[in-house]
Amino acid sequence: MVEVDCLTKYYGGFAAIQDVTFSAEPGQVLGFLGPNGAGKTTTMRILTGYMPASSGTAQVAGYDVFEESREVRRRIGYLPETPPVYPEMTPRSYLDFVSRIKGVTKRERPEAIEHAMAATQSLDVGNQPIGTLSRGYKQRVAIAQALVHNPEVLILDEPTIGLDPKQIIEIRNLIRGLAEDRTVILSTHILPEVTQLCDKVVIIAQGQIVAEEDLGMGGATEDLEAFFLKVTAHDAVELNVVDPTVPSNSTEVEAGEDTSGVSDMMHDSETEGTE
């Protein structure tokens, strides 16, 4: 379970997020929806321990994000918007590397790697250099690194950005399966991502939560679009209301918010690389 209460982050005098409050239950897919620049990535990076908050509290699986950050990181799997993969490594060698950093023991490591690759349907490319894989398979490997230590909470920041329609459908189906036994938080600016995947939506605009609603699976995009336009006013023009899996005259995919690179994911390397 994830509980966030009054999170605020200032950059100088600018409030990137202010009084952000929401919760996500086990087995639930929560959509964190907002225009580009609304504060989604800032919130996700605070939750995963890569950025301090100015004020407020957050708990993951009963552990305080700020006071018990090591315990929180053991229980969170994080996919940043820029997947942290090394092109010269194979998926197997990469996942072995990540599992050591995340404290998976030597005895548990082979099974953990196999499980993560099976869950992301990437076993068939396990020994190929990551740089030779399609973008869709690279994203599967990136999701596998978030799963390799079997976290209770999975946080995905714009997981389908830059993928083609077929790859988007495959990743969405994959996410549905992963949500069966853990909490999933999906940060996105794409409406159909929320309507097709999420049980609940939290809408953020200009750094503040403006709405929180329960959703039925397969909810109507039109209803959520109208609701979003109502509560976000002038920011709503930045929302992607077109499903990228549906053919159209434009193939351009919108860019997301601030990216998080390899160094962010690896900054906790001082943690237990247990043999």
N, C-alpha and C positions, 0 to 999 in steps of 0.2 A: 504494500500500500504506500502511496505517496500523499503527503499532506503539506501544503504550502500555505503560509499565513503572512500576509502583509509584506511580501518581499519587495524591497526597493533598492535600486542601484543608481547611484549618481556618478556621472563623469564631470568633475568640476561642478558647475551649477546646473548641469543638464540631467534631468531624470530620465534615464533610459527605460526603466520600469518603475511603477509606483503602486504600492499596496496590492501586489498581485497575490490573489488567494484562490486556491482550488484544491481538489483532492481527486485521486484516482484509486479505484479498488482493484484487488487481485482478480485476474481474468477479464479485466475491462480494457478496451482500447479507447483512449481519450484523445480526441483531436484538438490540438492547440492551434487554432486558426486565426490568421490575421494578415493584413497587407505586409508587403516588404517593408522592413524598418520599424515594425510595430513593437518589437521587443521580444520576439519569439526565441531567437538564438541566445540572447542575453539570459533569458530565464532558464533555458536548457543548460547553458554552461554553468550557471550558478548551481542548479540541481545536481550536476555531475561533479561538482567540486573543482572545476577549472577556473572559477572566477568567484571572488568573495562578494557578498551582498553588502550594501551600506546599512541595511536594517531588515528586520523581519526574521522569520524562522522557516525551516523546511525539514521534514523528516522522511526517510525512506526505510520501509520495513521496521519502523520503530527507532531508528538511529538518527541522531541529529546531524544534518549535512555539514554543519560548521564545527561542531565539537567532536564528532566521531566520523570524520571524513574517510578514514581508512576502512572502517566497517561499511560505510555507505558504498564505497567504490567496489567492495567485494560483491555487493548486491545489485549493482547497476551495470548494464551493458549499454554502451553509447556508440551510436553511429553519427558522427558529425557530418555536416553537409558536404565537405570534401573528404571522401573516403581515405583513411590512413593506410594505404597499401604500398608495398615496395615492388616495383615492376620486375626487378631482377630475381625475386624470390618466387618459389612455387607456393601455392596455397597451403600445402602441408608444412613446408618449412616456415612460412610466415605465421601460421597458427601455432606452431610449436614455440616460436619466438614470443608471440603475444601471450600464450598460456603461461610461460615462465614468468613474465612480467606480472601477470595477474595472480600469481601464487598457486597455480595448479601444480600439484606434486608430480614428481617424475612417474610414480606408479599410475596416477590417474590420467596423465597427459595423453597417451594414445587413444584411450576411450573418449576423452573430452573432445579431441580433434575430430575423431570419426563422427561423433554425435553432432558436432557443429556443422560439419560438411554435409552430413546426411540431412539435417534439418533445413539446410539452405540449398539442397540439391546441387551440390558442387563436387561430389565425389569423382565424377568422370573427368574433371580437369585438375585433379589434385596434384599432379606432377608436372604440369605445364607452367612455364614462367608467367607470372601474373600480367606482365606487359604484353603478352600475346593474346590475352583473353578479350572477348567482347566486353563492352561497357556493362552489359547486363550481368555477365559472370563476375566481373570485377566488383559489382555491387553486392552480389551474393557472398563473395569472399569477405567483403567489408562487414556485412551483417554477421557472418560467421565469427569474425573477431570479437563482435559484441556479445556473442553467445557462448564462447568457448569455455568460460568459467561458470556457465549455467546460472545466470543472474535471475533474481526475482523480478527485477524491473528492467524493461528495455526502452531506451529513449532514442527515437529516430528523428533526425533533423533533415527535413526535405528528402526523404529516401528515394524518390523517383525522379528527382531533378536531372534533366539532361538525357533521360532514357527515351528510347523510341517506344511507340505504342505497344508493341508486343512485349518488350521488356517491362514496361510499366504494369501490364496485366499480370505478368509472372511474379513481379515483386509484390504486388498487392495480394495475390493469392498466397505467397509465402508469408507475408505479415499476418494474414488471417490465421494461418496454422500456428504461428509462434505465439499468438495471443491466448491460446487455449489454457496454458498453465502459468501465466505470468501477467503482470501489469505492463501495458504498452502505452507509451505517450508518443504521439505522432505530431510533430510540428510541421505545419504546411501552410502555404497560401493558396492551395488548389482545392476548390470546393468539392469536386467529385471524389477526391481522396478521402474526405471526411464522410461524405454520404455513403460511400461504398464500404468503408472499413470500420467506422467508429460507432461506439455505443453512446458516447457523450461528446459534446463539443464545448470548449471554452474559447470565447472570442476575445482577442486582445486588439486594441487600437490605441495608438499614441502612448504606448507603455502602460495602459490600464485595462483591466478586465471590464468588458462592457456587457457581456452576456454569458450565461452558462445554461445549457439545455441538454436533456437526455434525448437520445436519438434511437429510433428503431433501425435495425440493419436494413440497408437499402432505402433509406429515407429519400424523399423527393428533393432533388437538387434545387428545383425552382423555389420551394418553400424556404430552404436554408439561404438561398441567394437573396431572396426578398428580405429575410430577417437580417442578414448581414448588412445589406445596403441601408436598412433602417437604422441599425445601431452604430454603424461606423461612419456615416455621413461622407465627408469629403475624402476620407482615406480609402473608401471602398473601390475607387477606380483602379487601385493597384491589385485587387484580388483577381486571381485567375479563375473565371467561372466556366471555362471551356475544358472539357475532359480531354487530355492529351492523347487518349486512346481512340478518340473518335476522329476520323479523317476530316480535314478542313483545308482551306486554301493556304493556311499558314502553318509552317512546321516549327516556328520559333518557340523555344521554351524559355519562360521568364527566369531571370537569375534570382537567387535567393538572397538571404542576409549575409552578415559576416561569416566567413568560412573559418573552420577550425582544422588545422593541419595535423600532420604526424606528430609534431613536437607536443601539441596539446594532449593527444591521447597517451603519449609516452612519458609525460612529465612526472608520472607517479612511479618511475622506474626504481625508486628507492624501496618500494614495497617488496613483499616476500617472493622472490624468485626461487621457491623451494625446490631442492633436489630430492 
